[in-house]
Amino acid sequence: MKLYIAGPDVFRPDALHWADTVRALCHERGHEALIPLDGDTATAEGIFRNNLALLQRADTVLANLNPFRGAEPDSGTCVEIGYALALGKPVIGYAAALTALRQRVGGGKAVDADGYSVENFGLPFNLMLSVPLQMVAGDIAVALDLLAREFTQNASLSARQA
């Protein structure tokens, strides 16, 4: 299975080492990792087009939803998730903790420090991310475990229906 690996990890100081580690982890589990660092373009337009092409090739997206440069997930990751969902691809999101948004951002209050309301659905992220995604608390290895369970369950269901 081809897995697009979304998230802010491409900005890490050790991004190339991280990418090699993720590729190996996916390969050990029988998957091919498609990582936004894959490609030879360095322009904003080229990177954007390359990432869309990788998303189109992917069977599934694994998305790092840990807060990045603030309280919310990386905005580029959110765009990639939306694109994948529009293509009908499943997305598994992962974060170190799946604390409810109101608790995490508003400290349990109905408004944040700037006076904006904080939704109270008990979801870890804005409902537009939380509702369509399968999510797990943990890292990419935990997301791969969920993918394996889902694939096994779906294969079992397909075999029984055949």
CYANA upper distance limits for C-alpha pairs under 8 A (distance plus 0.5 A):
  1 MET  CA     30 GLY  CA      7.69
  1 MET  CA     31 HIS  CA      5.34
  1 MET  CA     32 GLU  CA      6.67
  1 MET  CA     58 ALA  CA      8.30
  1 MET  CA     59 ASP  CA      6.70
  1 MET  CA     60 THR  CA      8.24
  2 LYS  CA     31 HIS  CA      6.36
  2 LYS  CA     32 GLU  CA      5.28
  2 LYS  CA     33 ALA  CA      6.56
  2 LYS  CA     34 LEU  CA      7.23
  2 LYS  CA     57 ARG  CA      7.74
  2 LYS  CA     58 ALA  CA      5.37
  2 LYS  CA     59 ASP  CA      5.74
  2 LYS  CA     60 THR  CA      7.21
  3 LEU  CA     31 HIS  CA      7.33
  3 LEU  CA     32 GLU  CA      6.54
  3 LEU  CA     33 ALA  CA      5.49
  3 LEU  CA     34 LEU  CA      6.20
  3 LEU  CA     58 ALA  CA      5.91
  3 LEU  CA     59 ASP  CA      6.56
  3 LEU  CA     60 THR  CA      5.62
  3 LEU  CA     61 VAL  CA      6.00
  3 LEU  CA     62 LEU  CA      7.24
  4 TYR  CA     33 ALA  CA      6.56
  4 TYR  CA     34 LEU  CA      5.08
  4 TYR  CA     35 ILE  CA      6.52
  4 TYR  CA     36 PRO  CA      8.46
  4 TYR  CA     54 LEU  CA      7.36
  4 TYR  CA     55 LEU  CA      6.63
  4 TYR  CA     58 ALA  CA      6.10
  4 TYR  CA     59 ASP  CA      8.27
  4 TYR  CA     60 THR  CA      6.88
  4 TYR  CA     61 VAL  CA      5.20
  4 TYR  CA     62 LEU  CA      6.71
  5 ILE  CA     33 ALA  CA      7.13
  5 ILE  CA     34 LEU  CA      6.56
  5 ILE  CA     35 ILE  CA      5.80
  5 ILE  CA     36 PRO  CA      7.80
  5 ILE  CA     61 VAL  CA      6.56
  5 ILE  CA     62 LEU  CA      5.63
  5 ILE  CA     63 ALA  CA      6.58
  5 ILE  CA     64 ASN  CA      8.48
  6 ALA  CA     35 ILE  CA      7.79
  6 ALA  CA     36 PRO  CA      7.84
  6 ALA  CA     61 VAL  CA      7.39
  6 ALA  CA     62 LEU  CA      6.54
  6 ALA  CA     63 ALA  CA      5.02
  6 ALA  CA     64 ASN  CA      6.67
  6 ALA  CA     77 THR  CA      6.17
  6 ALA  CA     80 GLU  CA      7.56
  6 ALA  CA     81 ILE  CA      8.45
  7 GLY  CA     63 ALA  CA      6.04
  7 GLY  CA     64 ASN  CA      5.12
  7 GLY  CA     65 LEU  CA      7.30
  7 GLY  CA     74 ASP  CA      7.17
  7 GLY  CA     76 GLY  CA      8.16
  7 GLY  CA     77 THR  CA      5.67
  8 PRO  CA     12 ARG  CA      7.98
  8 PRO  CA     64 ASN  CA      7.67
  8 PRO  CA     68 PHE  CA      7.54
  8 PRO  CA     74 ASP  CA      6.56
  8 PRO  CA     76 GLY  CA      8.48
  8 PRO  CA     77 THR  CA      7.61
  9 ASP  CA     15 ALA  CA      6.90
  9 ASP  CA     18 TRP  CA      8.11
  9 ASP  CA     64 ASN  CA      8.44
 10 VAL  CA     15 ALA  CA      5.71
 10 VAL  CA     16 LEU  CA      8.42
 10 VAL  CA     19 ALA  CA      8.41
 10 VAL  CA     36 PRO  CA      7.79
 10 VAL  CA     37 LEU  CA      7.23
 11 PHE  CA     15 ALA  CA      6.82
 14 ASP  CA     18 TRP  CA      6.55
 15 ALA  CA     19 ALA  CA      6.52
 16 LEU  CA     20 ASP  CA      6.81
 17 HIS  CA     21 THR  CA      6.73
 18 TRP  CA     22 VAL  CA      6.70
 19 ALA  CA     23 ARG  CA      6.57
 19 ALA  CA     35 ILE  CA      7.62
 19 ALA  CA     37 LEU  CA      8.35
 20 ASP  CA     24 ALA  CA      6.71
 21 THR  CA     25 LEU  CA      6.66
 22 VAL  CA     26 CYS  CA      6.59
 22 VAL  CA     33 ALA  CA      7.72
 23 ARG  CA     27 HIS  CA      6.50
 23 ARG  CA     32 GLU  CA      7.48
 23 ARG  CA     33 ALA  CA      5.80
 24 ALA  CA     28 GLU  CA      6.58
 25 LEU  CA     29 ARG  CA      7.19
 25 LEU  CA    141 ALA  CA      8.18
 26 CYS  CA     30 GLY  CA      6.91
 26 CYS  CA     31 HIS  CA      5.47
 26 CYS  CA     32 GLU  CA      6.59
 26 CYS  CA     33 ALA  CA      6.55
 26 CYS  CA    144 LEU  CA      8.28
 27 HIS  CA     31 HIS  CA      5.50
 27 HIS  CA     32 GLU  CA      6.38
 27 HIS  CA     33 ALA  CA      7.98
 34 LEU  CA     38 ASP  CA      7.55
 34 LEU  CA     54 LEU  CA      6.88
 34 LEU  CA     58 ALA  CA      7.78
 35 ILE  CA     54 LEU  CA      8.33
 36 PRO  CA     47 ILE  CA      8.27
 36 PRO  CA     50 ASN  CA      8.09
 36 PRO  CA     51 ASN  CA      6.15
 36 PRO  CA     54 LEU  CA      8.08
 39 GLY  CA     47 ILE  CA      8.30
 39 GLY  CA     50 ASN  CA      7.32
 41 THR  CA     46 GLY  CA      6.04
 41 THR  CA     47 ILE  CA      6.64
 42 ALA  CA     46 GLY  CA      7.13
 42 ALA  CA     47 ILE  CA      6.99
 43 THR  CA     47 ILE  CA      6.60
 44 ALA  CA     48 PHE  CA      6.63
 45 GLU  CA     49 ARG  CA      6.69
 46 GLY  CA     50 ASN  CA      6.48
 47 ILE  CA     51 ASN  CA      6.56
 48 PHE  CA     52 LEU  CA      6.85
 49 ARG  CA     53 ALA  CA      6.73
 50 ASN  CA     54 LEU  CA      6.72
 51 ASN  CA     55 LEU  CA      6.64
 52 LEU  CA     56 GLN  CA      6.71
 52 LEU  CA     80 GLU  CA      8.26
 52 LEU  CA     83 TYR  CA      8.44
 53 ALA  CA     57 ARG  CA      6.91
 54 LEU  CA     58 ALA  CA      6.75
 55 LEU  CA     61 VAL  CA      8.27
 55 LEU  CA     80 GLU  CA      8.11
 55 LEU  CA     83 TYR  CA      8.35
 55 LEU  CA     84 ALA  CA      6.96
 56 GLN  CA     84 ALA  CA      8.19
 56 GLN  CA     87 LEU  CA      8.04
 58 ALA  CA     89 LYS  CA      8.47
 59 ASP  CA     89 LYS  CA      6.88
 59 ASP  CA     90 PRO  CA      8.10
 60 THR  CA     89 LYS  CA      6.18
 60 THR  CA     90 PRO  CA      5.71
 60 THR  CA     91 VAL  CA      6.40
 60 THR  CA     92 ILE  CA      8.32
 61 VAL  CA     81 ILE  CA      8.06
 61 VAL  CA     84 ALA  CA      7.74
 61 VAL  CA     89 LYS  CA      7.76
 61 VAL  CA     90 PRO  CA      6.91
 61 VAL  CA     91 VAL  CA      5.16
 61 VAL  CA     92 ILE  CA      6.74
 62 LEU  CA     91 VAL  CA      6.40
 62 LEU  CA     92 ILE  CA      5.45
 62 LEU  CA     93 GLY  CA      6.37
 62 LEU  CA     94 TYR  CA      8.06
 62 LEU  CA    140 ILE  CA      7.96
 62 LEU  CA    143 ALA  CA      7.48
 63 ALA  CA     77 THR  CA      7.50
 63 ALA  CA     81 ILE  CA      8.02
 63 ALA  CA     91 VAL  CA      7.59
 63 ALA  CA     92 ILE  CA      6.67
 63 ALA  CA     93 GLY  CA      5.15
 63 ALA  CA     94 TYR  CA      6.72
 64 ASN  CA     73 PRO  CA      8.26
 64 ASN  CA     77 THR  CA      8.24
 64 ASN  CA     93 GLY  CA      6.50
 64 ASN  CA     94 TYR  CA      5.77
 64 ASN  CA     95 ALA  CA      6.60
 64 ASN  CA    139 ASP  CA      8.30
 64 ASN  CA    140 ILE  CA      8.03
 65 LEU  CA     72 GLU  CA      8.31
 65 LEU  CA     73 PRO  CA      5.35
 65 LEU  CA     74 ASP  CA      7.63
 65 LEU  CA     77 THR  CA      8.30
 65 LEU  CA     93 GLY  CA      6.64
 65 LEU  CA     94 TYR  CA      6.19
 65 LEU  CA     95 ALA  CA      5.70
 66 ASN  CA     72 GLU  CA      7.90
 66 ASN  CA     73 PRO  CA      6.07
 66 ASN  CA     74 ASP  CA      8.41
 66 ASN  CA     94 TYR  CA      7.87
 66 ASN  CA     95 ALA  CA      5.28
 66 ASN  CA     96 ALA  CA      7.08
 67 PRO  CA     71 ALA  CA      5.63
 67 PRO  CA     72 GLU  CA      5.20
 67 PRO  CA     73 PRO  CA      5.02
 67 PRO  CA     74 ASP  CA      7.34
 68 PHE  CA     72 GLU  CA      6.78
 68 PHE  CA     73 PRO  CA      5.90
 68 PHE  CA     74 ASP  CA      5.76
 69 ARG  CA     74 ASP  CA      7.95
 71 ALA  CA    105 VAL  CA      7.19
 72 GLU  CA    125 PHE  CA      8.08
 73 PRO  CA     77 THR  CA      7.67
 73 PRO  CA     78 CYS  CA      7.64
 74 ASP  CA     78 CYS  CA      6.97
 75 SER  CA     79 VAL  CA      6.91
 76 GLY  CA     80 GLU  CA      6.79
 77 THR  CA     81 ILE  CA      6.65
 78 CYS  CA     82 GLY  CA      6.72
 78 CYS  CA    129 LEU  CA      8.34
 79 VAL  CA     83 TYR  CA      6.68
 80 GLU  CA     84 ALA  CA      6.61
 81 ILE  CA     85 LEU  CA      6.61
 81 ILE  CA     91 VAL  CA      7.50
 82 GLY  CA     86 ALA  CA      6.63
 83 TYR  CA     87 LEU  CA      6.80
 84 ALA  CA     88 GLY  CA      6.88
 84 ALA  CA     89 LYS  CA      5.77
 84 ALA  CA     90 PRO  CA      7.88
 84 ALA  CA     91 VAL  CA      7.89
 85 LEU  CA     89 LYS  CA      5.89
 85 LEU  CA     90 PRO  CA      7.26
 85 LEU  CA     91 VAL  CA      7.83
 90 PRO  CA    133 LEU  CA      7.95
 91 VAL  CA    133 LEU  CA      6.03
 91 VAL  CA    134 GLN  CA      7.04
 92 ILE  CA    133 LEU  CA      6.29
 92 ILE  CA    134 GLN  CA      5.35
 92 ILE  CA    135 MET  CA      6.08
 92 ILE  CA    136 VAL  CA      8.16
 92 ILE  CA    143 ALA  CA      7.08
 92 ILE  CA    147 LEU  CA      8.22
 93 GLY  CA    133 LEU  CA      6.86
 93 GLY  CA    134 GLN  CA      6.62
 93 GLY  CA    135 MET  CA      5.10
 93 GLY  CA    136 VAL  CA      6.97
 93 GLY  CA    143 ALA  CA      7.75
 94 TYR  CA    135 MET  CA      6.01
 94 TYR  CA    136 VAL  CA      5.44
 94 TYR  CA    137 ALA  CA      6.21
 94 TYR  CA    138 GLY  CA      6.54
 94 TYR  CA    139 ASP  CA      6.61
 94 TYR  CA    140 ILE  CA      7.33
 94 TYR  CA    142 VAL  CA      8.37
 94 TYR  CA    143 ALA  CA      6.74
 95 ALA  CA    135 MET  CA      8.49
 95 ALA  CA    136 VAL  CA      7.27
 95 ALA  CA    137 ALA  CA      5.72
 95 ALA  CA    138 GLY  CA      5.99
 95 ALA  CA    139 ASP  CA      6.85
 96 ALA  CA    137 ALA  CA      5.78
 96 ALA  CA    138 GLY  CA      5.11
 96 ALA  CA    139 ASP  CA      6.92
 97 ALA  CA    137 ALA  CA      5.65
 97 ALA  CA    138 GLY  CA      7.36
 98 LEU  CA    123 LEU  CA      8.38
 98 LEU  CA    124 PRO  CA      5.55
 98 LEU  CA    136 VAL  CA      8.01
 98 LEU  CA    137 ALA  CA      6.33
 99 THR  CA    103 GLN  CA      7.32
 99 THR  CA    104 ARG  CA      6.70
 99 THR  CA    123 LEU  CA      8.09
 99 THR  CA    124 PRO  CA      5.72
100 ALA  CA    104 ARG  CA      6.64
100 ALA  CA    121 PHE  CA      8.50
100 ALA  CA    122 GLY  CA      5.49
100 ALA  CA    123 LEU  CA      5.42
100 ALA  CA    124 PRO  CA      4.65
100 ALA  CA    125 PHE  CA      7.65
101 LEU  CA    105 VAL  CA      6.22
101 LEU  CA    106 GLY  CA      8.04
101 LEU  CA    118 VAL  CA      7.87
101 LEU  CA    119 GLU  CA      7.85
101 LEU  CA    120 ASN  CA      8.00
101 LEU  CA    122 GLY  CA      7.35
101 LEU  CA    123 LEU  CA      6.47
101 LEU  CA    124 PRO  CA      5.19
101 LEU  CA    125 PHE  CA      5.90
101 LEU  CA    126 ASN  CA      7.73
102 ARG  CA    106 GLY  CA      5.53
102 ARG  CA    107 GLY  CA      6.89
102 ARG  CA    108 GLY  CA      5.73
102 ARG  CA    109 LYS  CA      7.09
102 ARG  CA    110 ALA  CA      7.54
102 ARG  CA    118 VAL  CA      6.08
102 ARG  CA    119 GLU  CA      6.88
102 ARG  CA    120 ASN  CA      6.48
102 ARG  CA    122 GLY  CA      7.83
103 GLN  CA    107 GLY  CA      5.00
103 GLN  CA    108 GLY  CA      4.71
103 GLN  CA    109 LYS  CA      7.81
104 ARG  CA    108 GLY  CA      7.93
105 VAL  CA    112 ASP  CA      6.97
105 VAL  CA    118 VAL  CA      7.97
106 GLY  CA    110 ALA  CA      7.16
106 GLY  CA    111 VAL  CA      6.41
106 GLY  CA    112 ASP  CA      5.04
106 GLY  CA    113 ALA  CA      7.63
106 GLY  CA    118 VAL  CA      7.02
107 GLY  CA    112 ASP  CA      8.36
109 LYS  CA    118 VAL  CA      8.06
110 ALA  CA    117 SER  CA      6.08
110 ALA  CA    118 VAL  CA      5.83
110 ALA  CA    119 GLU  CA      7.77
110 ALA  CA    120 ASN  CA      8.03
111 VAL  CA    115 GLY  CA      5.73
111 VAL  CA    116 TYR  CA      5.65
111 VAL  CA    117 SER  CA      4.67
111 VAL  CA    118 VAL  CA      5.77
112 ASP  CA    116 TYR  CA      5.96
112 ASP  CA    117 SER  CA      6.88
112 ASP  CA    118 VAL  CA      6.97
119 GLU  CA    126 ASN  CA      8.04
121 PHE  CA    127 LEU  CA      8.26
123 LEU  CA    127 LEU  CA      7.36
123 LEU  CA    130 SER  CA      6.78
124 PRO  CA    130 SER  CA      7.26
125 PHE  CA    129 LEU  CA      6.71
125 PHE  CA    130 SER  CA      6.10
126 ASN  CA    130 SER  CA      6.67
127 LEU  CA    131 VAL  CA      6.01
128 MET  CA    132 PRO  CA      7.58
129 LEU  CA    133 LEU  CA      6.83
130 SER  CA    134 GLN  CA      8.27
130 SER  CA    135 MET  CA      8.20
135 MET  CA    143 ALA  CA      8.39
136 VAL  CA    142 VAL  CA      7.58
136 VAL  CA    143 ALA  CA      6.91
136 VAL  CA    146 LEU  CA      8.26
137 ALA  CA    142 VAL  CA      8.10
138 GLY  CA    142 VAL  CA      6.17
138 GLY  CA    143 ALA  CA      7.91
139 ASP  CA    143 ALA  CA      7.02
140 ILE  CA    144 LEU  CA      6.65
141 ALA  CA    145 ASP  CA      6.77
142 VAL  CA    146 LEU  CA      6.86
143 ALA  CA    147 LEU  CA      6.74
144 LEU  CA    148 ALA  CA      6.69
145 ASP  CA    149 ARG  CA      6.80
146 LEU  CA    150 GLU  CA      6.59
147 LEU  CA    151 PHE  CA      6.47
148 ALA  CA    152 THR  CA      6.54
149 ARG  CA    153 GLN  CA      6.57
150 GLU  CA    154 ASN  CA      6.49
151 PHE  CA    155 ALA  CA      6.44
152 THR  CA    156 SER  CA      6.56
153 GLN  CA    157 LEU  CA      6.68
154 ASN  CA    158 SER  CA      6.56
155 ALA  CA    159 ALA  CA      6.57
156 SER  CA    160 ARG  CA      6.72
157 LEU  CA    161 GLN  CA      6.65
158 SER  CA    162 ALA  CA      6.66
